[in-house]
Amino acid sequence: MPLPSIDQLRQDTPGVRHGIHLNNAGAALSPRGVHDTIVGHLEAEIEMGGYEAARARASRIEEAYRSVEALVGASEGTIAFVENATVGFTQALSAFDFRRGDRILTTRHDYASNHIQYLALGDRFGVETEVAPETPEGGVDPSGAMDLIRRRRPRLVAMTHIPTGSGVVQELEPIGGLCRELEIPFLVDACQSVGQMPVDVEALGATFLSATSRKFLRGPRGSGFLYVSPRALDAGYMPLFPDMRGADWVADGLAQPAPDARRFENWEFSWALVLGTGAAARYALELGVEDIRQRAWGLAHRLREGVSALDGVTLLDRGALLSAIVTLDPAGAGEAMVEKLGAMGIRTSWVDRSSAVLDYDSRGVEGALRLSPHAYNTEAEIDLAIDAVEESMRALRTRNEPARRSPRATGG
Ligand SMILES: Cc1ncc(COP(=O)(O)O)c(C=O)c1O
């Protein structure tokens, strides 16, 4: 079924009336139905109390699990709801009893927090991080990575599907296939890919996969999920600190892990946001994720063509396959661009070097302007954004405004 008309997509999305939203890689505009679902549950909570509302709406909560499973091609019982992608990722990392000299194989494009966590594991346990080679056009080189996996047998392979600071879609499927064959766990950060393109945990060969709700999935802030494969569950992987949802305290000296992925959840969190995530997954499935991808990537392509023709702009996206994340270096105009574009009603973000140290340092960039369209954006909005980028750069150059640092316009 093709996507509904653009008018329908925009009617579903109240936020489009308040500006041109090109910050879906930061936090997207939620459809009305997601908002209503969350508010509906909060209403139930004030009427009957939080515990009672969760009990009364248990079947809707179960449905949220089913919707997210369907979204990523996962089997029943393999999704844990968590507060955000980072919590999902660290819960998975905590399941390994790392020893000195263990290796984690990752990529140049892995999220900053993930790299920081690998460094923390290095400091505490002597875990070594190795970065897989890149293809000449950009993105992880699957054959180089597979060669390293065969020769060096890392304890864990952890890779980001689409990074925060570049449009590349990394080709992870062959790497996941090899990991599966060699029984090496494969942890995928799909934070930016879920919701903007079909993501299939089986095709990726993921042992674990983490994601967040608020980005291309268009769910609420403060909610995310972790996929835990049946083989990880069968192998007995547990987070380091399960609580009474992750395990039952069955006797003195004995706790029994939950049989499914809920082993990676905490007892207390916001069911309203879980329901909102489920509603966002259902909405994406109803629209058709492949159709969403085609439309969003088509808009990103138009944007890239337009901005790359502008004087002084360097497009930073490199890779065989490019997503709905467009990054560019605005010729020294820097972070002030976000404010300038914001004043014109266009919402973008700035990715600082500290979010992409390995990638940006390898190319000598200090940061990037990121514009990330979604299916609900229009061609006219993209064309306005291209003109606005040109105008902002000109204004910043002629007024010779210094590239000021504004209070963190960035974020993931
Ligand atoms: C690739 C990637 N991974 C992980 C994260 C972290 O997500 P969260 O803030 O939900 O923990 C982000 C956020 O921008 C991201 O872009």
The ligand as an SDF file (V2000), in Angstrom:
LIG
                    3D

 16 16  0  0  0  0  0  0  0  0999 V2000
   23.5500    6.5990   16.4810 C   0  0  0  0  0  0  0  0  0  0  0  0
   23.0320    6.9360   17.8420 C   0  0  0  0  0  0  0  0  0  0  0  0
   23.1280    6.0300   18.8210 N   0  0  0  0  0  0  0  0  0  0  0  0
   22.6880    6.2720   20.0670 C   0  0  0  0  0  0  0  0  0  0  0  0
   22.1330    7.4770   20.3890 C   0  0  0  0  0  0  0  0  0  0  0  0
   21.6950    7.7190   21.8020 C   0  0  0  0  0  0  0  0  0  0  0  0
   20.3160    7.7220   21.8960 O   0  0  0  0  0  0  0  0  0  0  0  0
   19.6110    8.1120   23.2760 P   0  0  0  0  0  0  0  0  0  0  0  0
   19.8750    9.5770   23.4600 O   0  0  0  0  0  0  0  0  0  0  0  0
   18.1770    7.8010   23.0990 O   0  0  0  0  0  0  0  0  0  0  0  0
   20.2380    7.3180   24.3420 O   0  0  0  0  0  0  0  0  0  0  0  0
   22.0120    8.4710   19.4160 C   0  0  0  0  0  0  0  0  0  0  0  0
   21.4500    9.7700   19.7430 C   0  0  0  0  0  0  0  0  0  0  0  0
   21.5920   10.7000   18.9990 O   0  0  0  0  0  0  0  0  0  0  0  0
   22.4630    8.1820   18.0940 C   0  0  0  0  0  0  0  0  0  0  0  0
   22.3790    9.0900   17.1270 O   0  0  0  0  0  0  0  0  0  0  0  0
  1  2  1  0
  2  3  1  0
  2 15  2  0
  3  4  2  0
  4  5  1  0
  5  6  1  0
  5 12  2  0
  6  7  1  0
  7  8  1  0
  8  9  2  0
  8 10  1  0
  8 11  1  0
 12 13  1  0
 12 15  1  0
 13 14  2  0
 15 16  1  0
M  END
$$$$
